[in-house]
Amino acid sequence: MLKRIGWIAGVLSVGFLVSPMVMAQDPIHKIGRGVTNVLTSWIEMPKHVHLGSQQQNPVTGMGVGLLKGMTLAILRGGIGAYETVTFLLPYPKGFSSPYEPMALPDFVWE
């Protein structure tokens, strides 16, 4: 049993060492991230209302969370639309990778 667990751990370790970083290194990942962000941008609102309700003053936190969620939903949707339309074009110089995410984490749940 221990031999089997050690074997599985070894295989997983090699897999993690060999696998590349998950980042949009090509247009396919860029369009996937863009479409996903357009479709899930609305999740920013309930996410930030929930996070705001956990603050010291839940009523104020929910109001601030709603405003922050609406702003981030619009931003994420806009960036997602831009990435979807321009998925074949790399970003301008100054980005470390030609297809890296623009401003926010890749997805709303991160």
Backbone hydrogen bonds in HBPLUS format (Angstrom, degrees):
<---DONOR---> <-ACCEPTOR-->    atom                        ^
c    i                          cat <-CA-CA->   ^        H-A-AA   ^      H-
h    n   atom  resd res      DA  || num        DHA   H-A  angle D-A-AA Bond
n    s   type  num  typ     dist DA aas  dist angle  dist       angle   num
A0005-ILE N   A0001-MET O   3.04 MM   4  6.37 158.5  2.09 151.6 156.9     1
A0006-GLY N   A0002-LEU O   2.93 MM   4  6.08 161.8  1.96 149.1 154.2     2
A0007-TRP N   A0003-LYS O   2.96 MM   4  6.12 150.2  2.05 142.5 150.7     3
A0008-ILE N   A0004-ARG O   2.99 MM   4  6.27 160.6  2.03 150.5 154.8     4
A0009-ALA N   A0005-ILE O   2.93 MM   4  6.11 163.8  1.95 151.6 156.3     5
A0010-GLY N   A0006-GLY O   2.95 MM   4  6.09 153.0  2.03 143.2 150.4     6
A0011-VAL N   A0007-TRP O   3.03 MM   4  6.30 159.4  2.07 149.9 154.9     7
A0012-LEU N   A0008-ILE O   2.97 MM   4  6.20 165.1  1.99 154.5 158.4     8
A0013-SER N   A0009-ALA O   2.93 MM   4  6.05 154.5  1.99 144.7 152.1     9
A0014-VAL N   A0010-GLY O   3.03 MM   4  6.25 162.7  2.06 150.3 154.1    10
A0015-GLY N   A0011-VAL O   2.98 MM   4  6.19 155.3  2.04 145.6 153.1    11
A0016-PHE N   A0012-LEU O   2.94 MM   4  6.22 154.5  2.00 151.1 156.7    12
A0017-LEU N   A0013-SER O   3.03 MM   4  6.25 152.0  2.11 147.1 154.9    13
A0018-VAL N   A0014-VAL O   2.95 MM   4  6.05 151.6  2.03 150.8 157.8    14
A0019-SER N   A0015-GLY O   3.03 MM   4  5.96 150.8  2.12 144.1 151.1    15
A0025-GLN N   A0023-MET O   2.70 MM   2  5.69 108.3  2.21 121.8 104.6    16
A0030-LYS N   A0026-ASP O   3.24 MM   4  6.52 154.2  2.31 147.1 154.8    17
A0031-ILE N   A0027-PRO O   2.92 MM   4  6.16 162.1  1.95 155.1 157.7    18
A0032-GLY N   A0028-ILE O   3.06 MM   4  6.20 155.3  2.12 142.7 150.0    19
A0033-ARG N   A0029-HIS O   2.92 MM   4  6.07 159.3  1.96 147.4 152.3    20
A0034-GLY N   A0030-LYS O   2.92 MM   4  6.09 155.2  1.99 144.7 152.2    21
A0035-VAL N   A0031-ILE O   2.90 MM   4  6.04 170.5  1.91 153.5 154.9    22
A0036-THR N   A0032-GLY O   3.04 MM   4  6.06 161.6  2.07 143.2 149.1    23
A0037-ASN N   A0033-ARG O   2.94 MM   4  6.05 155.7  2.00 144.7 151.2    24
A0038-VAL N   A0034-GLY O   2.97 MM   4  6.22 149.0  2.07 146.6 155.2    25
A0039-LEU N   A0035-VAL O   3.01 MM   4  6.22 164.2  2.03 153.0 156.7    26
A0040-THR N   A0036-THR O   2.93 MM   4  6.00 141.7  2.08 145.2 155.6    27
A0041-SER N   A0037-ASN O   3.01 MM   4  5.37 112.8  2.48 135.5 142.2    28
A0043-ILE N   A0040-THR O   3.07 MM   3  5.68 157.8  2.12 117.6 124.0    29
A0044-GLU N   A0041-SER O   3.15 MM   3  5.92 166.0  2.17 120.5 124.5    30
A0045-MET N   A0042-TRP O   3.24 MM   3  5.99 146.1  2.36 116.7 122.2    31
A0047-LYS N   A0043-ILE O   3.11 MM   4  6.10 155.5  2.17 150.0 157.7    32
A0048-HIS N   A0044-GLU O   3.00 MM   4  6.08 163.2  2.03 148.6 151.8    33
A0049-VAL N   A0045-MET O   2.98 MM   4  6.15 151.8  2.07 153.9 162.5    34
A0050-HIS N   A0046-PRO O   2.99 MM   4  6.02 160.2  2.03 141.7 147.0    35
A0051-LEU N   A0047-LYS O   2.96 MM   4  6.27 159.8  2.01 144.6 150.6    36
A0052-GLY N   A0048-HIS O   2.83 MM   4  5.84 151.3  1.91 136.3 144.6    37
A0053-SER N   A0049-VAL O   2.91 MM   4  6.11 143.5  2.05 143.7 153.3    38
A0054-GLN N   A0051-LEU O   3.28 MM   3  5.45 151.5  2.37 100.6 108.9    39
A0055-GLN N   A0052-GLY O   3.10 MM   3  5.46 164.6  2.12 115.2 117.2    40
A0061-GLY N   A0057-ASN O   2.90 MM   4  6.02 163.7  1.93 158.6 163.8    41
A0062-MET N   A0058-PRO O   2.82 MM   4  5.91 147.6  1.93 142.9 150.0    42
A0063-GLY N   A0059-VAL O   3.16 MM   4  6.44 155.6  2.22 145.1 151.2    43
A0064-VAL N   A0060-THR O   2.91 MM   4  6.17 171.0  1.91 160.6 162.6    44
A0065-GLY N   A0061-GLY O   2.75 MM   4  5.75 150.9  1.83 138.6 148.4    45
A0066-LEU N   A0062-MET O   2.86 MM   4  6.00 147.1  1.97 140.6 148.5    46
A0067-LEU N   A0063-GLY O   3.11 MM   4  6.43 163.8  2.14 150.0 153.2    47
A0068-LYS N   A0064-VAL O   2.86 MM   4  6.05 166.8  1.87 154.6 158.9    48
A0069-GLY N   A0065-GLY O   2.75 MM   4  5.77 155.3  1.81 142.4 150.3    49
A0070-MET N   A0066-LEU O   2.87 MM   4  6.06 157.9  1.92 149.1 154.5    50
A0071-THR N   A0067-LEU O   3.02 MM   4  6.20 162.8  2.05 148.4 153.2    51
A0072-LEU N   A0068-LYS O   2.90 MM   4  6.10 167.6  1.92 152.9 156.4    52
A0073-ALA N   A0069-GLY O   2.83 MM   4  5.89 145.7  1.95 142.2 152.1    53
A0074-ILE N   A0070-MET O   3.04 MM   4  6.24 160.0  2.08 148.1 152.2    54
A0075-LEU N   A0071-THR O   2.96 MM   4  6.20 162.7  1.99 149.5 154.9    55
A0076-ARG N   A0072-LEU O   2.75 MM   4  5.80 166.1  1.77 146.8 151.2    56
A0077-GLY N   A0073-ALA O   2.89 MM   4  5.92 158.7  1.94 143.4 149.9    57
A0078-GLY N   A0074-ILE O   2.90 MM   4  6.03 156.8  1.96 146.2 152.8    58
A0079-ILE N   A0075-LEU O   2.91 MM   4  6.10 165.9  1.93 153.9 157.7    59
A0080-GLY N   A0076-ARG O   2.85 MM   4  5.91 155.3  1.91 142.8 150.7    60
A0081-ALA N   A0077-GLY O   2.88 MM   4  6.07 153.6  1.95 143.6 150.4    61
A0082-TYR N   A0078-GLY O   2.93 MM   4  6.16 161.3  1.96 148.8 153.9    62
A0083-GLU N   A0079-ILE O   2.85 MM   4  6.08 163.1  1.88 152.2 156.7    63
A0084-THR N   A0080-GLY O   2.90 MM   4  6.04 147.5  2.00 142.9 152.2    64
A0085-VAL N   A0081-ALA O   2.97 MM   4  6.18 161.5  2.00 152.7 156.7    65
A0086-THR N   A0082-TYR O   2.93 MM   4  6.01 160.5  1.97 152.1 157.8    66
A0089-LEU N   A0086-THR O   3.00 MM   3  5.45 149.5  2.09 115.3 124.3    67
A0091-TYR N   A0098-PRO O   2.83 MM   7  5.20 169.2  1.84 147.7 148.4    68
A0100-GLU N   A0097-SER O   3.42 MM   3  5.28 168.6  2.44 113.0 109.9    69
A0110-GLU N   A0107-PHE O   3.25 MM   3  5.72 165.5  2.27 115.8 118.6    70
